């Protein structure tokens, strides 16, 4: 009898697993909004001054840095565009250095995921000069703002943990919850009411309606927002002109290959990777390569962890007499002190061609997230 009952339970379990596998469980990146709009601006700064016991400058040190990053993504069915920029200002006992990199492009769909693209880029540094690129070409792929789906899954998981939801929502219900979260227009009370109505209609609540504790949990997730979540990838091939404005003026035909990737393995994590190769068409051996990969994750108690690696390889482009390679890795742990002010612990390791050893720093930053 016990063997028969066990066999029956195993058959039911295998059947339920097969049904789930057949129907499929909705993933964060399955969300496909009709439009995507993401704007992010981050500023980070630090300063250190030390004057030791000597009368001369032997033990005097001054160091500081200011970093600003801006990104914007807009995508409609007939038009799209992105803007990315990064500026950095550093001060050491040897003097000041500054750098600015940025790009903007507009895209027009051609067929499926294929698109035409026109782009403007700038690369300026106090140590190398100023370069501007104007290119156009073709690409394939696209990015989607899946932040509403990430928030919807967080709401579901929070209610499951509290026992206010008896089982996970069906795929259609979860997609509808994401649509309500990402809808533009309703005020917070209307959005919360719509979510409560959807959950009540699902038949998965212990009571007829969501209780106060459940409503507070939903409201907290909606108000916390969190970082934007992007899914997608694209590949671009562009040709055009590259103009060097400093230290000397040069104009050359240039080609550019670009690959980008973004993934959300779970609602609280984000992977980003970018790689760019720029070369002179007449002399392909004259090129520069830029690549970066980053991962961030929201941790309990309001903390966020982020790791990033950047590689820059400049071969006879900005300076024909030298080949420069820069490696930079950083790790950041951040928490929010006030509405727009955060505290960060940052570790940074850098090495550039010509350095005698790695530059290692550990700092505490105050950040202002303005958008």
C-alpha positions in Angstrom: 0.0 0.0 0.0 2.8 2.4 0.9 4.6 1.6 -2.3 1.4 2.3 -4.3 0.9 5.7 -2.6 4.6 6.6 -3.2 4.3 5.6 -6.8 1.2 7.8 -7.2 2.9 10.8 -5.6 6.0 10.4 -7.9 3.7 10.3 -11.0 1.9 13.4 -9.8 5.2 15.2 -9.2 6.6 14.2 -12.6 3.3 15.3 -14.2 3.4 18.7 -12.6 7.0 19.2 -13.5 6.2 18.3 -17.1 3.3 20.7 -17.1 5.4 23.6 -15.8 8.1 22.8 -18.4 5.6 22.7 -21.2 3.9 26.0 -20.1 7.2 27.7 -19.3 7.8 30.1 -16.4 8.0 33.7 -17.4 11.4 35.3 -17.1 12.3 38.9 -16.4 13.6 39.3 -19.9 10.4 37.9 -21.4 8.7 41.3 -20.8 8.4 43.3 -24.0 7.0 46.8 -23.4 5.7 48.8 -26.4 8.1 51.6 -25.4 11.2 51.8 -23.3 12.5 55.0 -21.6 15.4 54.8 -19.1 17.4 57.8 -17.7 20.2 57.5 -15.2 22.6 60.1 -13.8 25.2 59.2 -11.1 27.7 61.5 -9.5 30.5 60.3 -7.2 33.3 62.2 -5.5 36.1 61.9 -3.0 38.8 64.1 -1.5 41.8 63.3 0.7 44.4 65.7 2.2 47.3 64.8 4.4 50.1 66.8 5.9 52.7 65.0 8.0 55.2 66.1 10.6 57.9 67.3 8.1 58.4 71.0 7.2 58.8 70.2 3.5 56.5 68.2 1.1 57.9 64.8 1.9 54.7 63.7 3.8 52.2 66.0 2.1 49.6 64.3 -0.1 46.5 65.7 -1.8 44.2 63.4 -3.8 40.6 63.7 -5.1 38.3 62.5 -7.8 35.0 63.3 -9.3 33.1 60.9 -11.5 29.8 61.5 -13.4 28.0 59.0 -15.6 24.9 59.6 -17.6 22.8 57.3 -19.8 19.5 57.6 -21.6 17.6 55.0 -23.7 14.5 55.8 -25.7 12.9 53.2 -27.9 9.6 53.3 -29.9 8.4 51.1 -32.6 9.5 53.5 -35.3 12.4 55.3 -33.8 15.0 55.0 -31.1 18.1 56.6 -29.6 20.7 56.4 -26.8 23.0 58.8 -25.1 25.9 57.7 -22.9 28.6 59.8 -21.2 31.3 59.5 -18.6 33.4 62.2 -17.2 36.2 61.9 -14.7 38.4 64.4 -12.9 41.4 63.2 -10.8 43.9 65.1 -8.6 47.1 63.8 -7.2 50.4 65.3 -6.0 51.6 65.2 -9.6 48.7 67.4 -10.9 45.2 67.2 -12.4 43.9 64.9 -15.1 40.5 64.9 -16.8 38.7 62.7 -19.3 35.4 62.7 -21.1 33.9 60.0 -23.3 30.4 60.0 -24.7 28.3 59.0 -27.7 24.8 59.5 -29.0 23.0 57.8 -31.7 19.6 57.5 -33.4 18.2 54.3 -34.9 15.5 53.6 -37.4 14.1 50.1 -37.8 14.5 48.5 -41.2 13.2 44.9 -40.9 12.7 42.8 -37.8 15.5 43.6 -35.4 17.7 45.2 -38.1 18.1 49.0 -38.0 20.0 51.8 -39.5 22.1 54.0 -37.2 23.8 57.4 -37.2 26.1 58.3 -34.3 28.3 61.0 -32.9 31.1 60.2 -30.4 33.6 62.2 -28.5 36.8 61.1 -26.7 38.8 63.7 -24.8 41.5 63.5 -22.2 44.0 66.0 -20.8 46.8 63.5 -21.5 46.0 62.6 -25.1 43.8 65.1 -26.8 40.3 65.5 -28.3 38.7 63.2 -31.0 35.3 63.3 -32.6 33.7 60.6 -34.7 30.7 60.9 -37.0 29.6 57.5 -38.3 26.7 55.7 -39.8 25.8 52.1 -40.7 23.7 49.1 -39.9 23.0 47.0 -36.8 20.8 44.3 -35.5 19.3 43.7 -32.0 17.5 45.8 -29.5 17.2 46.6 -25.8 14.1 46.6 -23.6 13.3 48.2 -20.2 12.2 45.3 -18.1 12.2 47.2 -14.8 8.4 46.8 -14.4 8.7 43.0 -14.7 11.5 43.0 -12.2 9.3 45.0 -9.8 6.4 42.7 -10.4 8.4 39.6 -9.5 9.7 41.3 -6.4 6.1 42.1 -5.4 5.1 38.4 -6.0 8.1 37.1 -4.0 7.6 39.5 -1.1 3.9 38.5 -0.8 4.9 34.8 -0.9 7.4 35.3 1.8 4.8 37.1 4.0 2.2 34.3 3.4 -0.1 36.9 1.7 0.0 34.9 -1.6 -0.7 31.2 -1.6 1.1 30.4 -4.8 3.0 32.2 -7.6 0.9 34.1 -10.1 0.2 32.6 -13.5 2.3 34.0 -16.4 -0.5 36.1 -17.8 -1.3 37.6 -14.3 2.4 38.4 -13.8 2.7 40.1 -17.2 -0.5 42.1 -16.3 1.0 43.1 -13.0 4.2 44.3 -14.8 2.0 46.3 -17.2 0.3 48.0 -14.3 3.6 48.8 -12.6 5.1 50.3 -15.7 2.0 52.2 -16.8 2.5 55.9 -17.3 -0.1 58.2 -15.8 -1.8 56.7 -12.7 -0.9 58.3 -9.4 0.5 56.0 -6.6 -2.9 55.4 -5.0 -4.5 54.4 -8.3 -1.6 52.1 -9.2 -1.7 50.4 -5.7 -5.5 50.0 -6.1 -5.1 48.4 -9.5 -2.5 46.0 -8.2 -4.7 45.0 -5.2 -7.6 44.4 -7.5 -5.5 42.2 -9.8 -4.2 40.1 -6.8 -7.8 39.8 -5.4 -9.0 38.5 -8.8 -6.2 36.0 -9.0 -7.9 33.8 -6.3 -4.5 33.3 -4.6 -5.0 35.5 -1.6 -5.8 33.9 1.8 -8.6 36.4 2.2 -10.9 38.2 -0.3 -8.7 41.2 -0.4 -5.0 42.0 0.3 -4.5 43.0 3.9 -2.7 46.1 5.3 0.7 44.3 5.7 0.5 43.1 2.1 -0.4 46.6 0.8 2.5 48.1 2.7 4.9 45.6 1.2 3.7 46.4 -2.3 3.9 50.1 -1.7 7.5 49.8 -0.3 8.6 48.1 -3.5 6.9 50.6 -5.8 8.5 53.5 -3.9 11.9 52.0 -3.7 12.2 51.9 -7.5 15.7 50.5 -7.6 18.1 50.6 -10.6 16.7 50.3 -14.1 16.8 46.8 -15.5 17.7 46.3 -19.2 17.6 43.2 -21.4 18.8 42.8 -24.9 21.8 43.0 -27.2 22.9 44.6 -30.4 25.8 44.5 -32.9 26.7 47.5 -35.1 29.0 48.2 -38.0 29.6 51.8 -38.9 31.9 53.8 -41.2 32.5 57.6 -41.3 35.1 60.2 -40.3 37.3 60.6 -37.3 38.6 64.1 -36.5 41.4 64.7 -34.1 41.3 68.3 -32.8 44.2 68.2 -30.3 47.2 68.1 -30.0 47.1 68.3 -33.8 44.3 68.4 -36.3 43.9 65.2 -38.4 41.0 63.9 -40.4 40.7 60.2 -41.5 38.1 57.7 -42.6 37.3 55.4 -39.8 35.4 52.2 -39.2 33.7 51.1 -36.0 32.5 47.7 -34.7 30.3 47.7 -31.6 28.7 44.9 -29.5 26.6 45.4 -26.4 24.8 43.0 -24.1 22.5 43.3 -21.1 20.9 40.6 -19.0 18.8 40.4 -15.9 19.3 36.9 -14.3 16.9 37.7 -11.5 14.9 40.8 -10.4 17.7 42.2 -8.2 20.7 41.7 -10.6 22.0 43.3 -13.8 24.8 42.2 -16.2 26.2 44.7 -18.7 28.9 44.2 -21.3 30.2 46.4 -24.1 33.0 46.1 -26.6 34.1 48.6 -29.3 36.8 48.5 -31.9 37.6 51.7 -33.9 40.2 51.6 -36.7 41.4 53.8 -39.6 40.1 52.3 -42.8 43.4 53.0 -44.7 45.5 51.5 -41.9 43.5 48.9 -39.9 46.4 48.3 -37.7 45.9 51.8 -36.2 43.0 51.1 -33.8 41.7 51.4 -30.3 39.7 48.9 -28.4 37.4 49.6 -25.4 35.6 46.9 -23.4 33.9 46.8 -20.1 31.8 44.4 -18.1 29.8 45.1 -14.9 27.5 43.3 -12.5 25.3 44.9 -9.8 23.0 43.3 -7.3 20.6 44.7 -4.7 21.4 43.2 -1.2 19.2 43.1 1.9 18.9 46.1 4.2 19.1 48.6 1.3 22.7 47.8 0.2 23.8 47.4 -3.4 27.0 45.7 -4.6 28.7 46.4 -8.0 31.7 45.1 -9.7 33.2 46.5 -12.9 36.2 45.9 -15.2 37.4 48.2 -18.0 40.0 47.7 -20.7 41.3 50.3 -23.0 43.8 49.4 -25.7 45.2 52.3 -27.9 47.5 51.2 -30.7 49.0 54.1 -32.7 45.7 56.1 -32.7 46.0 59.0 -30.2 49.8 58.8 -30.1 51.5 57.1 -33.1 54.7 56.7 -31.0 53.2 54.7 -28.2 50.8 51.8 -27.5 48.8 52.3 -24.3 46.9 49.7 -22.4 44.8 50.5 -19.4 43.2 48.0 -17.0 40.9 49.1 -14.3 38.8 47.0 -11.9 36.6 48.3 -9.1 34.2 47.0 -6.5 31.5 49.2 -4.8 29.2 48.7 -1.8 26.5 51.3 -1.6 23.6 52.1 0.7 21.1 55.0 0.8 21.3 57.5 3.6 18.6 59.9 2.5 16.3 60.1 -0.5 19.0 61.1 -3.0 22.2 60.7 -1.0 24.1 57.5 -0.7 27.2 56.2 1.0 29.7 54.0 -0.9 32.7 52.0 -0.1 34.9 51.7 -3.2 38.0 49.7 -4.0 39.8 50.4 -7.2 42.8 48.8 -9.0 44.4 50.5 -12.0 47.4 49.8 -14.2 48.5 51.7 -17.4 51.4 51.2 -19.7 54.4 53.0 -18.2 53.3 52.5 -14.5 55.8 50.8 -12.3 53.1 49.0 -10.3 49.4 48.8 -9.8 47.6 51.8 -8.3 45.3 50.6 -5.5 42.8 52.8 -3.7 40.2 52.3 -1.0 37.8 55.2 -0.5 34.5 56.2 1.1 32.2 58.3 -1.2 29.0 60.3 -0.8 26.8 60.0 -3.9 23.9 62.0 -5.3 21.6 60.1 -7.7 19.8 63.0 -9.4 17.6 61.2 -11.8 
